[in-house]
Amino acid sequence: MTVALPPRRAPGAAHSTAYVWLFLAPTVLLCGAFTLYPIIGSYVYSLTDWNGFDASPSFIGVANYREVLADPMFWSSFRLTLTFMVFAVPLQVLATLLVAIVLNSPRMPLRKLFRTALFLPVVTTTAIIGVVMQFVFDPASGPVNLALREIGLVTDGIDFLGQSSTALGTTIAVYVWKWFGITLVYWLAALQTVPNEVYEAARLDGAGGLATLRHITMPLLKPFLVIITLLSIEASLQVFDLVLTMTGGGPFYSTEVIEVYIYRWAFAATIPRLGFASAAAVLFGLFIGLVGLLQLAAIRATRKTRSTA
């Protein structure tokens, strides 16, 4: 009778495993302390009534969720968040696609310089950009209003961030400019997947630039369009730092997206309501989770389409 012996571990395998866990330990600890623990804490606090000062929260069940869902300001913030997404994402995706097509051409002069210039806002801290934009759009001495006066379009300065009719649109424009570079990189990477032989064959057949773009480039970029659009949608739902530093959610709550709504109840209220804010945060997190599931499904569908093509 032959007895199968367990496979021998290679010499030093235990030490290698120990080293792996040693190097992973800082990431695991930091992720647990600053990501997993706050998420679990939000779910726990959402079931309590707590102002952050009492020694122990009082359990109230799902009362916070009922109150959040009945609050008109919550739904107003949700609507503003969706409005931000609906306007920012198509503008960002389509504008960066056009610029990427231009910068991808080898005949474009100084294309590396333009790529670098467009990417610089991405590496700049969002909070700093928000503070600087308050001076840029200042109605009295901001460079935007000075330029508008100089060319004769306006006589009095426009308070872009102080009027309900212009604050959200201005914030969207700054957001698109801030993250323009990262979406541009996505499109440039996608354009690199189109073989040069396809373009050469099109030129030999007499296809012009527009025909090549319409019948070759765009069909081949459709899978990337789905992925880049979904990535942009998810990013546009997380604009807390930019909105808070530019407008603080005002004027008259006209730019109060859900993240600012949560911040107002948790930290900016006279009497903080951390349980109520946690319930709103959980609901918003569930919405982002649904967007993530949509992204996963779209990526799988894209892969199946490419594999069968």
Disulfide bonds with the S-S distance in Angstrom:
none
